[in-house]
């Protein structure tokens, strides 16, 4: 399988993830967000589709190392329906949807609206995207600081929709490998059925040297080298 190659927003050295299927399986078979009882991945896409509820906030706090106060979400959890969320078809896929369809459904505009509505006081980008992934697991990655750092996006945090579009571009560029990984995970005896964006997100997070999974990657290495000509 070809490696996953990620170009950085800040034009720094690109990231090359070799043996991505092995790394993805290691993450999804060991990380608590994937394998624990009632894990984050098990809950993704299972709640009320067009609302953000207290259960969603409990889910990110209990399964994704978040400490988001319920009071910060009251303006959203108190709504019976969120129009900006209802406007997003759960079947849309940040990576698999072709460019023509993506533009036709207004993907960039809907992403920007969802991020703008979700990010607020005590609801930073990391926790906001953890909730949005629960609601639309095919569309929203978890943009925590490690993932943002790896894609060279720390200077773009004030423009989160740009981060999402960049991840879409990188996901599209690696679509063949990501689709193959998705198929391998689904065919595994434990049947890890994960969206393309979740797979890409997990690969990026796992590749950061300060990620919690790092102690389990003692047989892996980080290296930097010039591109062969």
C-alpha positions as CSV (number, residue, x, y, z in Angstrom):
1,X,0.0,0.0,0.0
2,X,1.2,3.5,-0.8
3,X,2.1,5.7,2.1
4,X,-0.1,8.6,3.1
5,X,1.5,11.9,2.1
6,X,0.3,15.1,3.7
7,X,1.2,18.6,2.4
8,X,1.4,21.2,5.2
9,X,-0.5,24.5,5.2
10,X,2.5,26.3,6.4
11,X,4.6,24.8,3.6
12,X,6.8,23.0,6.1
13,X,8.2,19.5,5.4
14,X,5.4,17.2,4.2
15,X,4.4,14.3,6.4
16,X,4.8,10.8,5.0
17,X,3.1,8.0,6.9
18,X,4.5,4.6,5.8
19,X,2.5,1.4,6.5
20,X,-0.6,3.5,7.2
21,X,-2.9,0.4,7.4
22,X,-0.8,-1.1,10.2
23,X,-0.8,2.2,12.1
24,X,-4.5,2.7,11.7
25,X,-5.2,-0.8,13.0
26,X,-2.9,-0.2,16.0
27,X,-4.8,2.9,16.9
28,X,-8.3,1.5,16.5
29,X,-7.5,-1.8,18.3
30,X,-5.8,-0.1,21.3
31,X,-7.0,3.5,21.8
32,X,-9.7,3.9,24.4
33,X,-11.7,6.1,22.1
34,X,-12.2,3.1,19.8
35,X,-12.2,0.0,21.9
36,X,-13.6,0.8,25.3
37,X,-17.1,-0.1,26.3
38,X,-19.4,2.6,24.8
39,X,-16.4,4.2,23.1
40,X,-16.4,7.4,21.2
41,X,-16.4,5.6,17.8
42,X,-19.2,3.4,18.9
43,X,-21.3,6.4,19.6
44,X,-20.5,8.4,16.5
45,X,-23.6,8.8,14.3
46,X,-25.9,7.1,16.8
47,X,-27.4,10.1,18.7
48,X,-30.1,12.6,17.7
49,X,-28.9,13.7,14.2
50,X,-30.0,17.3,14.1
51,X,-29.5,18.2,17.8
52,X,-26.5,18.5,20.2
53,X,-27.5,17.0,23.4
54,X,-26.1,16.6,27.0
55,X,-25.3,13.0,26.0
56,X,-23.0,14.3,23.3
57,X,-21.1,16.5,25.8
58,X,-20.9,13.6,28.3
59,X,-19.5,11.4,25.5
60,X,-16.6,13.7,24.6
61,X,-15.8,14.2,28.3
62,X,-15.8,10.5,29.1
63,X,-14.3,9.0,26.0
64,X,-12.2,11.8,24.3
65,X,-10.2,13.3,27.2
66,X,-12.3,16.5,27.0
67,X,-13.3,18.6,30.0
68,X,-16.0,20.7,28.4
69,X,-18.5,22.2,30.9
70,X,-22.2,21.5,30.1
71,X,-22.9,25.1,30.8
72,X,-20.9,26.2,27.8
73,X,-23.2,24.2,25.5
74,X,-26.6,25.3,26.9
75,X,-27.4,27.6,24.0
76,X,-27.1,24.6,21.7
77,X,-28.3,21.7,23.9
78,X,-31.4,23.7,24.7
79,X,-32.5,23.9,21.1
80,X,-35.0,21.3,19.8
81,X,-33.5,21.6,16.3
82,X,-30.3,23.2,14.9
83,X,-31.0,24.3,11.3
84,X,-27.4,24.5,10.4
85,X,-26.9,20.9,11.5
86,X,-30.1,19.7,9.8
87,X,-28.9,21.2,6.5
88,X,-26.0,18.8,6.4
89,X,-26.8,15.4,4.9
90,X,-25.3,12.6,7.1
91,X,-24.3,10.8,3.9
92,X,-22.0,13.6,2.7
93,X,-18.4,12.6,3.0
94,X,-15.6,15.2,3.5
95,X,-13.2,13.0,1.5
96,X,-15.2,10.7,-0.8
97,X,-17.6,13.3,-2.2
98,X,-16.4,14.4,-5.6
99,X,-15.6,18.1,-6.2
100,X,-18.6,18.8,-8.5
101,X,-21.1,17.4,-5.9
102,X,-19.2,19.1,-3.0
103,X,-19.6,22.5,-4.6
104,X,-23.2,21.8,-5.7
105,X,-24.4,20.9,-2.1
106,X,-22.6,24.0,-0.7
107,X,-20.1,21.9,1.3
108,X,-17.7,24.8,2.1
109,X,-20.5,27.1,3.2
110,X,-22.2,24.5,5.4
111,X,-18.9,23.5,7.0
112,X,-18.2,27.1,7.8
113,X,-21.6,27.6,9.3
114,X,-21.3,24.5,11.5
115,X,-17.9,25.6,12.8
116,X,-19.1,29.1,13.5
117,X,-22.1,27.9,15.4
118,X,-20.2,25.3,17.4
119,X,-17.1,27.2,18.5
120,X,-17.6,29.7,21.3
121,X,-16.6,30.7,24.8
122,X,-15.3,27.5,26.5
123,X,-16.0,25.6,23.3
124,X,-12.7,25.7,21.5
125,X,-12.1,24.1,18.1
126,X,-10.9,20.8,19.6
127,X,-14.1,20.1,21.6
128,X,-16.4,21.6,19.0
129,X,-15.1,19.2,16.3
130,X,-15.3,16.2,18.7
131,X,-19.0,17.0,19.1
132,X,-19.5,17.6,15.3
133,X,-17.8,14.3,14.5
134,X,-20.4,12.5,16.7
135,X,-23.1,14.2,14.7
136,X,-21.6,13.8,11.2
137,X,-18.8,11.2,11.4
138,X,-18.2,11.2,7.7
139,X,-17.7,14.9,7.5
140,X,-15.9,16.3,10.5
141,X,-12.5,15.3,11.7
142,X,-11.4,16.0,15.3
143,X,-9.2,19.0,15.0
144,X,-7.2,18.8,18.2
145,X,-3.9,20.7,18.6
146,X,-1.8,17.7,17.6
147,X,-3.6,17.2,14.3
148,X,-3.6,20.9,13.6
149,X,0.1,21.0,14.3
150,X,0.9,18.1,12.0
151,X,-0.9,19.7,9.0
152,X,0.9,23.0,9.6
153,X,-2.3,24.7,10.7
154,X,-1.5,26.4,14.0
155,X,-1.5,29.7,12.2
156,X,-4.9,29.1,10.8
157,X,-6.8,28.2,14.0
158,X,-8.8,31.5,13.6
159,X,-9.9,30.2,10.2
160,X,-11.1,26.6,11.0
161,X,-12.9,26.1,7.8
162,X,-9.6,26.5,6.0
163,X,-8.3,23.6,8.1
164,X,-11.2,21.5,7.1
165,X,-10.8,22.3,3.4
166,X,-7.1,21.5,3.6
167,X,-7.9,18.1,5.1
168,X,-10.4,17.5,2.4
169,X,-7.7,18.3,-0.2
170,X,-5.2,16.0,1.5
171,X,-7.8,13.2,1.9
172,X,-8.7,13.5,-1.8
173,X,-5.1,13.2,-2.7
174,X,-4.8,10.0,-0.6
175,X,-8.2,8.6,-1.4
176,X,-7.0,5.3,-2.9
177,X,-4.9,4.4,0.2
178,X,-7.5,5.6,2.7
179,X,-10.2,3.6,1.0
180,X,-8.0,0.5,1.1
181,X,-7.4,1.1,4.8
182,X,-11.1,1.5,5.4
183,X,-11.7,-1.8,3.6
184,X,-9.0,-3.6,5.6
185,X,-10.4,-2.3,8.9
186,X,-13.9,-3.4,8.0
187,X,-12.7,-6.8,7.0
188,X,-10.8,-7.3,10.3
189,X,-12.3,-10.0,12.6
190,X,-13.2,-7.1,15.0
191,X,-14.8,-5.1,12.2
192,X,-13.6,-1.6,12.7
193,X,-16.0,0.3,10.5
194,X,-14.6,3.8,10.4
195,X,-15.2,6.8,8.1
196,X,-12.4,8.0,5.9
197,X,-12.1,11.3,7.8
198,X,-11.8,9.4,11.1
199,X,-9.1,7.2,9.6
200,X,-7.1,10.2,8.4
201,X,-7.6,12.0,11.7
202,X,-6.4,8.9,13.6
203,X,-3.3,8.5,11.4
204,X,-2.4,12.2,11.9
205,X,-2.9,12.2,15.6
206,X,-1.0,8.9,16.0
207,X,1.9,10.3,14.0
208,X,2.5,13.2,16.4
209,X,5.5,12.4,18.8
210,X,3.6,13.7,21.8
211,X,0.4,11.7,21.2
212,X,-0.8,9.4,24.0
213,X,-0.3,6.4,21.7
214,X,3.4,7.2,21.3
215,X,4.6,4.7,24.0
216,X,3.0,1.9,22.1
217,X,4.9,2.8,18.9
218,X,8.4,1.8,20.1
219,X,8.9,-0.2,16.9
220,X,8.2,2.9,14.7
221,X,10.4,5.8,13.9
222,X,10.2,9.5,13.0
223,X,12.7,10.8,10.4
224,X,13.1,13.9,8.3
225,X,14.9,13.7,4.9
226,X,15.1,15.6,1.7
227,X,12.8,14.6,-1.2
228,X,14.6,12.3,-3.6
229,X,15.1,13.8,-7.1
